[in-house]
Amino acid sequence: MEIREQTNPSGGRYVATQDGFEAEMTYSRASPGLVIIDHTGVPDALRGRGVGQGLAQHAVQAARDGGWKIIPLCPFFKAQVERNPDWRDVIQG
């Protein structure tokens, strides 16, 4: 699975491509040190294959590498945070 980042001035998205399908996790930048993850979309063809979790892990690693925190508004991402207490170092609030 390939994950790439697409950015714009106010945020961006992480895009995972697998078997010709795209899944995404979108975020907005609240400040230089804070991003809000607001949506995860995984097509039916990729469900149950760990693609959403891969996007979440990628976002957490990007936050660690960039030195910022994440506000998890997306219900999927919030659930992943609950399942992965070792991510709490990058979670705001």
Secondary structure, 3 states (H helix, E strand, C coil): CEEEEEEECCEEEEEEEECCEEEEEEEEEEECCEEEEEEEECCHHHCCCCHHHHHHHHHHHHHHHHCCEEEECCHHHHHHHHHCHHHHHHECC
